[in-house]
Amino acid sequence: MKFGNLLLILLALSAKESGYWLHALPSANLGTMLDHTTLSAGGFSRHSTINDIIRRSLATAHVPAVLEPINLARSDGKIPDGMTLIPWRLGRSLLWDATCVDTLAASHIQANSSMVGAAATSAEQAKRSKYEKQDSR
C-alpha cells in the first residue's frame, strides 16, 4: 500500500463521523444488512443501493416515491434519482440526486491526504452548483 493511501485511510478514520455506521441498525428492509449478497461482486452498486434505501424509507413513512422519474429531464437530458409523488414543501415534490464518491480514486488521493472528507466536500459543492438554477424555479 502506498504511503498516500495509508495516510488517507488514517485521516478518514480519525474523523468523528467515521464510526457512525456502527450505530445503524441492521435491517434487510432498510438495506443496512450487510450479508454475503450485499458484499459480493454481483451485488448492487452503492448508488443504486442508496437510492433504494431512500425510496423504501420514504415508503415506510407512507410517502410514495419513484426512482428516476421520466418526466423531469433537465436541459442536458439527465434526470434526478428519485421524486416523491406528493408535495413535500411549498407544493413541490422532493427530488434527490445521490452521489457516491470513491475516496481512494487517484483523482481524490492528493486532496484527501491533506483534509478529511475533501472528496465528499468537492462532490457536494459540484452538486450544489449543478442544481442552483433549478432551486430558483
N, C-alpha and C positions, 0 to 999 in steps of 0.2 A: 504494500500500500504506500502510495506517495505521501510525503510529509504534508502537502497541502490538503489532501483528503482527510488525513488523520486530524489535522488542526480544525478543519471544517466540522468533523464529527464531534470533537471535544467542545467546540464553541456551541454547536447546536444542543448538546447535552447539558450545557451549563445554563441555558435559558430556563426560566421558571416554568414556562409552558410545556417543556419537553416531556414531562411526565403526566400531563393531563389525560392522555389516552388511557392511563391505568385506572382512571375513575369511571370510564364508560362501562355501563352495564352490558354484559354480553347478551345480545338478543338477536335471534335469527330474523325476527320480524323487522327490526330496525337496521339490519345489515351490519351490526357490530360484532357478530360472532365470527371469530377467526378460526375456521375449520380447514381441513385439508383441501376442500374445493375452492375456498376463497384464496388460499395461498398458492394454489397450483398454477402452472404456466398457462393453463387453459381457462383460468378464472376471468372474471370481468375486469375491465380496466378500472383504474382508480376513478377516472372521470365518470364513467357510467355508473359506478357504484355510488359515488357521492350524489349524483342526480337522482338515483333511485331511492336513496335514503331520504333526501329532501321531499320527494313526491310522497313516499309512504308515511313520513312524519306528518305532513300536511293532511293526508287521508285519515290518520289516526285522530287528528284534531277536527275531523269532519269538514275539511276544506278541500274540495275536489280540485285536482290539478292535472295538467297534461305535460308530457315531455315533448320537446321540440315542436311547438305549435306552428303549423304550416302557414298560417295566415299573417304572421308577424315578421316577414323578412325585412331586414334593413336594406339600405340603398346598395350595399355590397353583396346582397343575397344571403347573408348569414342570418341565422335565426337564434333566439335565446334557447337555453337548455330546457326551460320549463316556464309554466304560467299557471296561476290559479284561475279557476273558472268562475269565481265570484269576486266582486270588488274587494280590495284589501284596504285601500286608503284613498280618500278623496274620489271615490267612484272608479278607481283604476285597479286593474288586476296587478298582482305581484308577479314580476318576472325575475328569473335568476339565470345566471351565466357562470357556472363553476369553472374554476381554473385550478389545475394541478401542476405544480412546479416541481421539476426534478432538480433538487438542490445539489445533486452530485454531477449534473451535466457540466461538460467542460466550459460552457459559456457562463456558468454561475460560480465556479470554484474560486476565482480570484476575489469577487465581491463577498462571498460567503465566508471566506477565510479571515476577513477583516471585520465583518459585522454579522452577528447572528440574525438570521431572517432576511438577509439582503435580497435574496431571490424572490421571496414572497412579497416583500415591500415593493420591489420593482414591478412584479406582476400586478399588484394591487393598483399602483399608480397608472400603469398602462390600461388596465381595465376601467378605471375611473375616467380617464381622458377619452377612452373609446365611447363611453356612454354619456358624456357631458351634454351632447346635443339632444339625445333622446330624453334626458332628465328634464329638460326645459319644456318639452311638449305637454 
